[in-house]
Amino acid sequence: MATKPPAKPAAPAAKEEAPAAAPPKSKKMLIIGIVSLLVIVAGGAGWYFTRGHAPDAHAEVPKVEPAHEAKFVPLGENFTVNLQREEGDQYLQAGITLKILQPELEEKIKIMMPEIRSKLLFLLSSKKPSELQTIEGKKKLISEIIAETDGVLGLSAPPAATAPSHEIAASGAASAPVVAPPVAEPKTKGVVDVLFTSFIIQ
């Protein structure tokens, strides 16, 4: 009977051991919570970046117009005009064919043929023989024919685009350095080139 009272202090010892075992569990829960948070953050960041770059992967490619075969439209009979007088009476006889890349323009050129021929007769008759005897002069004439024809067809380009590069060399002073103009994109609308099937100055 005398041994029963000392047995009571054992209970506080057990209570003291319980709090000592608690810290490892709380640390484990804290580590699991941090890992879970990192996984969520990493997953969210991955979703954000893949979502942000998705439009680039499916970005619309600019539509390139299909290349058309060139069509050549002759302007009827040869042009015969008196040139501006220099040393004597001289005339030009030229056969002109237009190059186009838009098939629908062929019919429009045929419809507007009388006006196109009239404009070009005025243009050709305004030239001097010396202006048409050089390569530069012929290139300038080609640019002017294109501009006149595009104007009749309602496809006039801005003045800067129609000014040929050789005009700078032909008109400027010899002492001034010639600066090459920026390279322009090839013309694809309206008349893209002019071909002379005959070119006789007499």
DRENVOKOL-844973 format. One line per field, with one value per residue: x, y, z of N, C-alpha, C in turn. Coordinates in steps of 0.1 Angstrom, whole numbers, plus 5000, padded with zeros to 4 digits. Example, Ala and Ser with C-alpha at 12.3 -4.5 7.8 and 13.67 -1.06 7.14 Angstrom:
n.px c(5132  5128)
n.py c(4943  4978)
n.pz c(5078  5071)
ca.px c(5123  5137)
ca.py c(4955  4989)
ca.pz c(5078  5071)
c.px c(5132  5129)
c.py c(4967  5000)
c.pz c(5078  5079)
This chain:
n.px c(5008  5020  5034  5019  5015  5039  5035  5020  5035  5045  5027  5030  5055  5050  5034  5052  5069  5053  5050  5076  5078  5062  5074  5090  5069  5056  5076  5079  5054  5056  5077  5065  5044  5059  5072  5050  5039  5060  5059  5034  5038  5058  5045  5025  5040  5051  5028  5020  5041  5042  5016  5019  5037  5024  5007  5028  5037  5016  5013  4999  5010  5021  5001  5010  5007  4998  5021  5018  5018  5036  5020  5018  5009  5003  5003  4988  4992  5024  5038  5041  5057  5064  5094  5108  5122  5157  5183  5172  5142  5129  5117  5100  5096  5080  5073  5053  5049  5032  5040  5024  5014  4990  4963  4937  4940  4945  4922  4912  4931  4928  4902  4907  4924  4923  4926  4950  4968  4966  4977  5003  5012  5013  5033  5055  5059  5068  5095  5130  5153  5179  5174  5165  5184  5202  5209  5200  5182  5162  5154  5143  5122  5107  5099  5083  5063  5052  5042  5023  5005  4996  4984  4961  4948  4941  4958  4979  5011  5027  5046  5073  5078  5076  5097  5125  5157  5178  5173  5184  5212  5212  5203  5217  5245  5279  5299  5288  5284  5269  5244  5233  5199  5176  5171  5143  5113  5104  5081  5047  5021  4998  5013  5043  5065  5080  5082  5100  5092  5100  5122  5129  5146  5145)
n.py c(4988  5012  5018  5030  5059  5071  5065  5084  5107  5099  5105  5133  5132  5118  5137  5157  5145  5144  5171  5173  5155  5167  5189  5178  5168  5192  5205  5188  5191  5218  5218  5202  5219  5241  5229  5221  5246  5257  5239  5246  5273  5270  5255  5273  5294  5281  5275  5302  5312  5294  5298  5325  5325  5310  5324  5333  5310  5303  5324  5345  5340  5365  5370  5361  5372  5351  5344  5357  5347  5366  5388  5400  5429  5442  5475  5480  5493  5505  5534  5565  5595  5630  5643  5667  5695  5696  5695  5692  5680  5653  5620  5596  5561  5537  5506  5495  5474  5464  5452  5432  5419  5414  5396  5406  5432  5433  5433  5458  5475  5472  5482  5509  5517  5537  5561  5557  5554  5580  5596  5586  5593  5621  5622  5610  5627  5650  5647  5652  5642  5637  5631  5605  5589  5577  5552  5559  5578  5563  5546  5565  5572  5549  5548  5570  5563  5541  5556  5573  5554  5540  5561  5565  5541  5544  5538  5553  5559  5572  5603  5601  5574  5569  5583  5577  5562  5569  5594  5612  5610  5619  5645  5661  5681  5677  5678  5672  5646  5615  5601  5569  5559  5545  5510  5499  5480  5454  5463  5454  5460  5473  5485  5469  5469  5481  5472  5477  5469  5478  5505  5533  5561  5586)
n.pz c(5000  5005  4982  4962  4962  4948  4921  4907  4897  4872  4851  4844  4832  4808  4796  4792  4772  4749  4737  4728  4708  4688  4673  4650  4633  4627  4613  4591  4579  4572  4554  4534  4526  4516  4494  4479  4473  4457  4436  4426  4419  4400  4381  4374  4363  4341  4326  4321  4305  4283  4273  4267  4246  4227  4207  4190  4179  4163  4147  4122  4089  4066  4038  4007  3975  3948  3922  3890  3856  3832  3810  3777  3761  3730  3716  3693  3660  3648  3664  3648  3648  3645  3656  3680  3666  3658  3642  3618  3602  3617  3624  3646  3646  3663  3678  3703  3732  3761  3793  3816  3849  3860  3850  3846  3837  3810  3794  3802  3793  3765  3763  3770  3750  3728  3743  3756  3734  3724  3745  3745  3720  3722  3741  3729  3707  3719  3723  3717  3691  3700  3727  3727  3717  3734  3758  3784  3778  3765  3786  3803  3788  3788  3815  3815  3797  3811  3833  3821  3810  3833  3845  3828  3832  3858  3878  3889  3902  3932  3927  3935  3933  3906  3894  3875  3882  3865  3857  3875  3870  3844  3844  3863  3876  3864  3883  3907  3931  3923  3940  3948  3945  3970  3968  3951  3955  3932  3906  3906  3901  3877  3847  3842  3827  3796  3762  3733  3702  3678  3669  3655  3644  3621)
ca.px c(5000  5029  5041  5010  5017  5049  5032  5014  5044  5048  5019  5036  5066  5045  5029  5064  5074  5044  5054  5089  5076  5054  5081  5093  5057  5053  5086  5076  5042  5061  5085  5056  5037  5068  5074  5037  5038  5070  5053  5023  5044  5065  5034  5018  5050  5052  5016  5020  5051  5037  5004  5023  5044  5015  5004  5039  5038  5005  5011  4995  5020  5015  4996  5018  4999  5004  5028  5011  5026  5036  5012  5023  4998  5008  4995  4983  5001  5036  5036  5049  5055  5075  5102  5111  5133  5170  5191  5163  5130  5131  5105  5103  5087  5082  5063  5053  5042  5032  5041  5016  5013  4976  4956  4925  4944  4946  4909  4911  4940  4921  4891  4912  4934  4924  4932  4964  4976  4966  4986  5016  5015  5017  5046  5066  5062  5075  5109  5140  5160  5191  5170  5161  5194  5210  5202  5194  5170  5152  5149  5135  5109  5100  5093  5072  5052  5045  5034  5011  4995  4990  4974  4949  4942  4937  4968  4990  5019  5032  5057  5086  5080  5077  5109  5136  5170  5188  5171  5194  5225  5211  5200  5225  5258  5289  5308  5281  5285  5256  5240  5224  5187  5174  5166  5128  5107  5099  5067  5039  5008  4998  5023  5055  5077  5076  5091  5100  5093  5108  5125  5136  5146  5150)
ca.py c(5000  5024  5021  5037  5074  5075  5062  5096  5116  5093  5111  5145  5129  5115  5149  5165  5139  5147  5183  5171  5148  5175  5197  5171  5168  5206  5208  5181  5198  5231  5215  5198  5231  5249  5222  5222  5260  5258  5232  5254  5285  5266  5251  5285  5301  5273  5278  5316  5314  5286  5305  5338  5322  5302  5331  5334  5298  5302  5338  5344  5344  5374  5364  5365  5370  5342  5350  5355  5348  5379  5389  5411  5435  5452  5487  5482  5496  5513  5548  5573  5609  5639  5647  5681  5699  5700  5698  5691  5673  5638  5614  5583  5550  5528  5496  5494  5464  5466  5439  5433  5407  5412  5393  5414  5445  5432  5438  5472  5482  5472  5492  5523  5518  5550  5572  5553  5558  5595  5601  5583  5601  5634  5621  5607  5639  5660  5644  5655  5630  5635  5625  5591  5581  5571  5542  5566  5584  5552  5542  5575  5572  5537  5552  5580  5555  5534  5565  5577  5543  5537  5572  5563  5530  5548  5531  5562  5557  5585  5608  5596  5560  5568  5589  5567  5565  5574  5608  5619  5611  5626  5660  5668  5687  5667  5678  5667  5632  5609  5592  5559  5559  5532  5499  5498  5467  5453  5468  5443  5465  5481  5482  5467  5471  5485  5466  5483  5459  5485  5519  5539  5575  5590)
ca.pz c(5000  5006  4969  4953  4959  4939  4907  4900  4889  4858  4841  4838  4823  4795  4790  4787  4760  4738  4730  4722  4695  4679  4663  4638  4624  4621  4603  4579  4572  4567  4542  4523  4522  4507  4482  4471  4468  4447  4424  4420  4413  4387  4371  4369  4354  4328  4319  4316  4294  4271  4268  4261  4233  4218  4195  4181  4171  4153  4141  4108  4079  4056  4026  3995  3963  3939  3911  3878  3844  3825  3797  3768  3753  3720  3715  3680  3650  3653  3665  3639  3652  3642  3668  3681  3656  3662  3630  3607  3605  3620  3630  3653  3644  3674  3681  3718  3739  3775  3801  3829  3857  3864  3838  3844  3831  3796  3789  3805  3783  3752  3763  3770  3740  3721  3752  3758  3722  3723  3755  3741  3708  3727  3748  3719  3698  3727  3725  3707  3686  3709  3740  3725  3711  3744  3766  3795  3772  3763  3799  3808  3780  3793  3828  3812  3791  3822  3841  3813  3808  3846  3848  3821  3839  3872  3887  3890  3914  3937  3918  3939  3928  3891  3889  3873  3888  3856  3855  3883  3863  3831  3846  3873  3872  3864  3895  3919  3932  3921  3951  3943  3953  3976  3959  3952  3952  3918  3904  3903  3897  3865  3836  3849  3818  3782  3753  3720  3691  3668  3674  3644  3643  3608)
c.px c(5008  5035  5032  5012  5028  5046  5026  5023  5047  5040  5024  5048  5062  5040  5041  5070  5066  5048  5067  5088  5069  5062  5085  5081  5054  5063  5083  5064  5047  5068  5075  5048  5046  5070  5061  5036  5048  5065  5042  5028  5051  5055  5027  5027  5051  5040  5016  5029  5047  5025  5009  5030  5035  5011  5015  5040  5028  5003  5008  5007  5014  5012  5004  5009  5006  5010  5021  5021  5025  5028  5017  5012  5003  4998  4991  4995  5013  5032  5046  5047  5067  5081  5104  5123  5146  5179  5182  5150  5133  5119  5109  5092  5090  5070  5064  5044  5043  5033  5033  5017  4999  4968  4944  4928  4943  4933  4907  4919  4934  4909  4896  4922  4934  4930  4946  4973  4977  4977  5001  5021  5020  5031  5057  5069  5068  5090  5118  5148  5172  5187  5167  5172  5203  5202  5194  5181  5159  5146  5140  5121  5101  5092  5081  5060  5044  5036  5022  5001  4988  4980  4961  4941  4937  4946  4980  4997  5023  5044  5070  5089  5082  5090  5120  5149  5179  5185  5180  5207  5224  5209  5210  5238  5268  5297  5301  5281  5270  5254  5230  5211  5185  5167  5151  5124  5103  5084  5059  5025  5009  5008  5037  5068  5071  5086  5089  5102  5100  5111  5134  5135  5152  5147)
c.py c(5012  5027  5028  5051  5077  5073  5074  5105  5111  5100  5124  5143  5126  5127  5157  5159  5142  5160  5181  5164  5156  5183  5190  5171  5181  5210  5201  5187  5211  5228  5210  5210  5239  5242  5223  5236  5262  5251  5240  5266  5281  5262  5263  5293  5294  5275  5292  5317  5306  5293  5318  5336  5315  5311  5332  5322  5297  5316  5336  5349  5353  5367  5369  5362  5361  5349  5347  5355  5361  5378  5401  5416  5445  5463  5490  5485  5505  5527  5555  5588  5617  5643  5662  5684  5702  5704  5699  5683  5658  5633  5600  5573  5540  5518  5493  5483  5465  5452  5441  5419  5404  5409  5401  5427  5444  5437  5453  5480  5483  5481  5506  5525  5531  5561  5569  5558  5573  5601  5598  5590  5615  5633  5619  5620  5650  5658  5649  5643  5627  5628  5610  5583  5574  5561  5548  5572  5575  5547  5552  5575  5560  5541  5561  5573  5547  5544  5570  5566  5540  5548  5570  5551  5532  5541  5540  5559  5571  5590  5603  5582  5559  5575  5579  5572  5572  5589  5617  5621  5620  5641  5667  5673  5676  5666  5673  5652  5626  5599  5582  5559  5546  5522  5498  5484  5466  5457  5456  5447  5473  5476  5481  5469  5475  5479  5473  5472  5465  5499  5525  5554  5579  5605)
c.pz c(5000  4993  4959  4951  4949  4924  4900  4893  4875  4847  4836  4829  4809  4788  4785  4774  4748  4731  4723  4709  4685  4669  4651  4628  4619  4611  4590  4572  4566  4554  4530  4518  4513  4494  4473  4465  4456  4434  4417  4413  4400  4377  4365  4360  4341  4320  4313  4304  4281  4265  4261  4248  4223  4206  4185  4172  4160  4147  4126  4099  4069  4043  4014  3983  3953  3927  3898  3866  3837  3813  3790  3759  3743  3719  3700  3670  3656  3654  3655  3642  3647  3656  3668  3673  3663  3650  3618  3611  3606  3627  3637  3649  3655  3676  3697  3723  3754  3782  3813  3836  3862  3851  3835  3837  3816  3789  3791  3795  3769  3752  3762  3759  3733  3730  3754  3746  3721  3732  3750  3729  3712  3734  3738  3711  3706  3728  3713  3703  3696  3722  3739  3719  3721  3752  3778  3790  3770  3776  3805  3801  3785  3806  3825  3806  3802  3830  3834  3812  3822  3849  3841  3827  3853  3882  3889  3903  3919  3928  3922  3933  3913  3886  3888  3878  3878  3853  3863  3876  3851  3833  3854  3867  3873  3876  3907  3919  3930  3933  3946  3952  3959  3966  3961  3949  3938  3917  3900  3899  3885  3854  3843  3840  3804  3773  3739  3710  3679  3673  3664  3644  3629  3606)
